[in-house]
Amino acid sequence: MNILQVAELKVYHGFVQALRGLTFHAAKGEIIAVLGANGAGKSTLLGALSGIYPTRSGEIILNGRPITRKAPEYIVRQGLSLVPENRQIFNTLTVRDNLLLGAFHRFRADKNTLAEDLNRVMEIFPALAGREGHIAGTLSGGLQQMLAIGRGLMARPKVLMLDEPSNGLAPLIVREIMSALHGLKEDGTTIILVEQNAAAALKVADRAVILERGRVVLEGSPNELIRDEKVQRAYLGRDKSSPGQPAAAHGVS
């Protein structure tokens, strides 16, 4: 059963059309990697789904309910949470306060469950444990990214969207974060992963979609896409004409 359905979505930034009738779906407990070159519409897609960017037309259905053109706070309450690019944590607040802000919309109704949710975040990211009182801006980039994901999880989302979570991080931290995402999938959380590191994203994803100029142009399992010559050249740095040699760099974000 699809927990998220997107049909013929059109979004404009001023006079520029960023999404051109984009259609895709996501099932419960599925990790979908969204790949594409700069300007393909990846971040716009996440912004439109979360209510940050208004849609001109099309439909977004989350867990059977329409969320098209709804306010971001309404969408979060329905179970869709965005971890934005560059983390955007509150640098002057503590780790604990950053996490609690992720549950702001349910603070009164579910106040008794917040401690349980905080403990869950610490179990998913043990490196944060013991740092609850630390000022978030003093953390390393990797810990800040874990904090940003933890803040998103405090909303108890059915669908968690991440925009470039590996950006600027060491390979060891990237592996730790991707492992955590796989664990969330096993718990039934659906994850939409926009990622510059295509190889890391394809390793953890169940399915991948490739965007070009605001449309889905290719879709399939990671194994299928990895064998595609165009994908190898554009996103995995492999040039078929020169085995073992990386192709020219392509910007992907």
N, C-alpha and C positions, 0 to 999 in steps of 0.2 A: 504494500500500500504506500502511495506517495504522500509524504507529510508536507511537501512543498511543491506547488505547481505554478509555473510562470508561463504565461501565454501572450505572445505578440507584444512584448513590452517595448514601448518607445519612450525615450527620455531625451530631453534637449538641455544643453547648457547655453543659454541665450539663443542664438540662431544656429548653433552647431548641434546636429543630431548625434548623440553619443550611443544610444541603443536603437537598433533598427528592426523592430519586430522580433526581439529575442525570445526564444522559447526553450525551456528546459524543465526538468523535474528532479526531485531528490526523495529517496525512500528513507524510512526510519532506520537509523543506525548505519547510514552510508556516508563514506567520505568521498566528496567530489572535489577533484582538483580543477581549478579554472586557470587556464594558461592563455597567454596571448602577448603580442608585442605592446610596447608603449602606445597608449591611445586606443587600444582595442575595445575598451569599455569595461574592464574588469572591476575597477574600483567604483565606477558608476553603477554597475550592477549591484554591488553590495550596498551602496548608498541608497539606491532605489528600493531594494528589498527592506531596508531598515527604516524607510520613511524620511531619510535626509534629503534626497532629491525627489522632487515631484515627478510623477509619470504623466506623459501626455495621453497615452492610451495603453491598453493591455490589461492583464489581470494577474493578480498575485493571490494565491490561495494557500493559507497556512493551517494545517490540521483541520481542513474542511471549512475554514472561515476566511472570507475575503479580507485582505488587509491593504488592498490597493488604495493609495492616497490617504491612508490613516496616519495619525500623528506618531512620531517615534516612540513615545511613552506607551501608547496603546499597543504598538507592535511588540515591544518588549514584554508587556503583560501577557500577550498571546503566546510567547515562547520563542521569540527570535532575538538573538543577541549578537552584536557586532563587536569584535576586537579590532580597533582601527589600526591603520598603518602608523608606524612610528610610536606605537604604544599609547601615547597621550595619557599617561598616568598623572596624578596630582602630586607634583614633586615635593611640595612642602608638607604634605600629609603623611601620616604613618602608613605602613603596609596594611595594618588592620583597618584603618579608616578608608583607605582606597578600596579594600575588599567590601566593606560595609556599604559603600556608595553603590556598588554593583547590585545591591539588594534593596536600594532605597524605595522602590515601588511596592515592596512587600514588607517593609520594616514594621509597620503596625500590625498587620494581619498575621504575619508569620514570625514575629519577633522571637518566639521560643525556639525556632528551628535554626536561627542564624549561627549559633555556636556549632551546631552539627555541620552546617555548610562550610564554615571556616575550617573546621577540622578536615573536611573532605578535600579542600584546596591544598592543605598542608600534606595530606597523604598523596595527592597527585603530584605535587611539587615539593618534595622533602627539603629542598634547598631553601625554601622560604620559612620553614619551621624554626622558631626561635628568633625570627627577625620581625615579629609582628609590631614591635614598638619602634623599629628603625624608620627614619625618614626615607620615603620612597626615592627621592632624588639622589640619595647617596648610594643606591644599589648599582651593581654592574648592569650592563645592557641586557645580559641574559636573564638576570633575576627580575629586571623590570618587565621583560616580555612575559615571564611566568606570572608576574603579578597582574599584568593586563589580561592574560587569559583567565586567571583566577577570578578577577573582577567580573569578567563576562559570565563565568560559571555561577557566580553568586545570584544571578537572575534565574537560575534553574531553567536554562533554555532547552527547548526541544530541538532547535536548530542553532548551532554556533557557527558564526562566520568569522573568518580570520583573514586580514589583509596584510600580506607579506610578513608573516611572523618570524621568518628566519633572517630578515634583512639586517646585515651588519653583525651577525652573531658567529661565534666560532663553531666549527663543524661538530664538536662534542656536544655543545648546547643545542644545536639544531637537532641532533639525533635524540636528545633527551625530550625535547618538545614534541617531536614527531611520535615518539614512543607514547607520550602522554595522550596525544590525540587518538592513537590506536586504542588505548585503554578506554577513552571516552566513548568511542564507537562501540566497543564491546558492551558498554553499559546502556546502549540504545540511543545515544546522542547522535544526531545528524550533523555532519560538519561540511561546510563549504570553505574550501581552502584556496585563496588566491595567493600564488607563490611565485617568486622570482627564481627560486631554486627548483627548476622543473624536475630534476632527477630525484631530489628528496621527496617532492610532492607525489610523484608517480609511484614511489616505493610504498607509500602508505595509503594511497587512494584505492578505492574500489572501482572508480570510474573517473574519467577526465573529459572535460569539454575544452575546446580551443575556440577562442573568439578572434574574429577579424572584423574591424570596422563596425562593431556593435551587433554582430550576428554570431551564432554558433555555426562554425564551418566544419567542425570535425568532432566526433564524440565516440567514445569506446572505452574498453578496459585498458589499463596501463600496458598490458602485454601487447595489445593490438596497436596502440599508438607508438610504443617504443619501436615496433617493426616498421612503422611508416617512415619513408625516406625524408619527407618534408619535416616531420617532427624531429627526426634525428639531426637534421641540419640546423633547424631554427632554434630548437630548445635544448638539445642535449649536446651540442657542440661537436657533432660527428659529421665528417665529410666522407661520403661513400667513395669518392674518387681518390681519397688518400687515407686508407685504412690506418687506424690508430692515431691519426693526426686530428686535432681539433679544428673545427671550421672557424670561419671568421666570427667575431663576437656579434651577437644580436641582443639588443636591449629588450628585456622582458620585465614587466612590472605589473 
